Amino acid sequence: MIAAIGRRLTGLFATLLAASFVIFAAVYAAPGDPAVFLAGGRDKLTPERLAAVREQYHLDEPLVVQYGRWLWDCLHLDLGRSFQYGDQVADLLAARFPTTLALVAYATVLFVVLGVGAGILAAVRRGGWVDSAVVGGTTLAASVPSFVGGIALVALFGVRLGWFPVTGSGEGFAGTVHHLTLPAVAMALGALAVISRVTRQAMVDAGAADHVAVARASGIPEREIVRRHVLRNALGPIITMCGLVTAGMLAGTVAIETVFGLSGIGSLLVGAINSHDFPVAQAVLLLMVTGYVVVTTVVDLVHPLLDPRLKAVRSPA
Amino acid sequence: MKLRTTVAAAGLAGAMALTTACSGADTTRPTGAGATADAAQLALTPTTAKAKGEVSTVNWLLEDEPDSLDLDTQGGSAGRTVLSNVCERLYQLRPDMSVKPSLVRQATGPDDKTLVLSLRDDVVFHDGSAMTADDVLFSLRRHARPEMEQSDEFANVAEMTRTGDLEITITFKQPDALFTKALAGDAGLVYNREQVEKAGKEFGTPGRPDACSGPYRLGDWKSGDSIVINRSDSYWGEKPLTQQVVFRWADDSAMVNALKTGAADGTYADSISTAAALRGTKGLDQHYGPSTAALALIPTERGGLADPDIRRALALALDRAGIARSGYGGLVEPWATPVGSGAWGYEKEAFAAAQKQLTGAPARPGAGDIAAAKKLVENAKAAPDKPIVIGTDSSQGRLVIANAVRAALQQIGLKGQIKTVPPAEYGEFYGDKEARAGIDVLVADWYISKSDPIGFYDNGLSDSSNNWIGFSSPDYDSKVKEAMRTLDDKKRAALVIDVQRRFSEAALWIPVAQTPTALVIDDKLTGPPASMAYLYYPWAAALGAK
């Protein structure tokens, strides 16, 4: 187990290193000249001023040298200073990450509870009207892009009915929940269809196993069968899918944050890319990649714990 | 601004003399428009009615989170909107866009190249220490450092010295008419030296105190969330009615929603579309004030509009009233110069009269204008044989302008082609010659920070980096430089009006419309200025209950 975790960690670091270089190169290659943004007002964009700015921020050095400088600082736990804000990148991330994390966590709770619930319901009532309603409803929900759903939710529950605030992330637990409900619902809607479909299919597959038939024949109550034999065996794919969707959400809060006026990681990234704020864009993207890799790794590690069969197959004799 | 129809305007060139019954300021529009406002009916007022009652907290929206609250390293309108209430300057830009001494008690000029500033003796910084000449000198020298935002304002300064306990003497290489105006802007911010040095690199970043004197002190800046300013009880001047202002920021649509639902009490709408979307909303008042901002077309060095006759023709054929209506909800006003009326900080009547005399940019081209434009194109020495490429980003207003330009070109027998780029790339058009290499004309907006039009017209100097087409006229250059050296307002105004006429005649830039400042505010509140002065004037100090 420890060796497996060690292997995972090594892989994780290798992935991050490779990702950091790719991200660095991509941000560097994005169209636009950061010096133009760093120089200040439009009336100051003389070639001399631009050259001075490039030198000041080391933008005149080759890509590899800049990357090396960044990596060296990074290894010393220094993510640098934002070009745009002049503030420590770490401080910027620390201020905005909680909002994004809370949003993703809230959305995850919503789609897991509702999505898995709907999937189970559909599987148990397979072929009936409940099944059709779940499949139809979730398909409809998934076909609406999250930001469109967000705008509709704001228009109805925020502006028209006034039940929920339309901007900001709120203070305290109750305030945060109140402020983040609409954005979390908007984000969860798209995931509902995927999760409910996967849950339904996994349950159907698990329900077709021989031992379920045996259990059923021996007169164990249906509720017990679903809980102990079908759901238990179906959990693997469900958890994997939930993990992947959550990981994807970490990188996909941009549109929702914009619609709901939330200052999270997503809106920070968009601003950083638009103003060519290299250190911030690099750090945010890396944080997103890290989040994705960590979540998927955790899912991978948890998976065998849930399903003893996988463990048996993987352990050497 | 009153609606006025100029029946006959003084002709500039022979061809333009044909264009009677239209002038740059003519904003006459046919009746029966839809829900859009009529810019001509929008009274541009510098201030709102005086407030009477106290208010505990006001929630204010910014277009964006300020980059930094150190305006020397990162200027921006969001940061200025906050700091104008916190940090006082040597001079003050008043709501009517005039400039008055502020932290300076009295200024004298023994000769044209010397400015002696006597400082007030009752000014106290937020940390309780008194403002000294040393603080002022430190601040001025900081602003003047080459890497700082305001360094160009100090180009004519030879020396700045402390000549008394509360006296600073500034000597100039040549007289500088704009210098005291710059001191009403960010170049005149006075910092507490001790606090700035203590904060070092962190000065202006979240979680740091301010280093200023002013009616409000910086409370808490929670990065990514909000900025709070609180009434300063030790303030030496008049006590503000509003105790606390909480700033948050939101994009266009989130801003509209927040104001509609009462989550925010007000904003200075940077984007006029926000104001347009909120027109007629119950519980909200809107006020429009003079600003120096204007929409314009800037021809590039690529040369599609190199011939001045072609530029004049395009200026004559452009439907500015149509652009104002369909691109900006009627909230911008067709205008004949590339700088808004907020730039008239002195000699307002003279500037207003001169603006109306410019006939090269009609609000809505009449048959005469089109005929004159066609003739200009026919007689042009170098009419472009390829389509004129119009550069813009995809924002609604700019796209409408781009389409109107294409339509105008088509009307006068030329071809236009629109090139739309993402916002980041659009920003580069202004600074990067190579980025502009693919376009002939840029759909642009521009404003100047000082309320003096000469601060704009230096863009036409032969050696200006913003003179993209390489316009070169020794006469123009000498007139601009003379105006910049002329300290007497009346004389300078006459020179500026002459310069403005030359700029317009050469159609260096093609003016489209002036953009007012839009203040959207809860209808129970009043008091702040509606003009562009809010970027430099302590507007929240005047804010209170009706």
Interface residues (C-beta under 8 A of the other chain):
Chain A: A30 P31 G32 D33 V36 F37 A39 G40 G41 R42 D43 K44 L45 T46 P47 L50 A52 Q56 R81 Q84 Y85 G86 D87 Q88 D91 L92 A95 R96 T99 I151 V154 G158 V159 G162 P165 V166 T167 G168 S169 T258 V259 F260 G261 S263 G264 L268 G271 I273 N274 S275 H276
Chain B: D64 E65 D67 S68 D70 T73 Q74 G75 P146 E147 E149 D152 K201 E202 G204 T205 P206 K222 S223 G224 D225 S226 R248 W249 A250 D251 S253 A254 M255 N257 A258 K260 T261 A263 A264 P422 P423 A424 E425 G427 E428 Y430 G431 D432 A435 W446 N459 S465 N466
